[in-house]
Amino acid sequence: MDTQSIINIVLIIFSSVSGWFAREMWSAVKELKADLAKLREELPREYVMRDDYKSDIKEIKEMLLRLMEKLEHKQDK
């Protein structure tokens, strides 16, 4: 075998391995995109956003404060 044949064989092997690796990476990226889209869809159904939780808790605390104020002003005899 001459030098050119050896170089061609090495390039063919390198190209094949690179092509296989690129194809695997491409399919992994496609799977990740699909998983991310699914997660974006399901996440709001299962978990509450922090801002929504804070506003709800603030309302509850205000209601409890008003209730406590009413109880403090009530006079039982």
Residue, then its C-alpha position, 0 to 999 in steps of 0.5 A: m500500500d502506498t501512502q495515499s491509500i493509507i491517508n484515504i483509509v484514515l480519512i474515511i474512518f475518521s469521516s465515518v466516526s465523525g458522521w456517526f457522532a454528529r448523527e448521535m448528537w443531533s438525535a440527542v438534541k432533538e430528544l432534549k428539545a422534545d423533553l423540554a417542550k413537554l416539561r414546559e407544558e407540564l410544569p405549570r400544572e404541577y407546581v405553583m409559581r413563586d410570585d403566585y404563591k407569595s401573593d396568595i400567602k399575603e392575602i391569607k396573612e391580611m385576612l388573618l390580621r383583620l380577624m385578629e384585630k376584630l377578635e382583639h376589639k371584641q368585648d365579652k362580658 
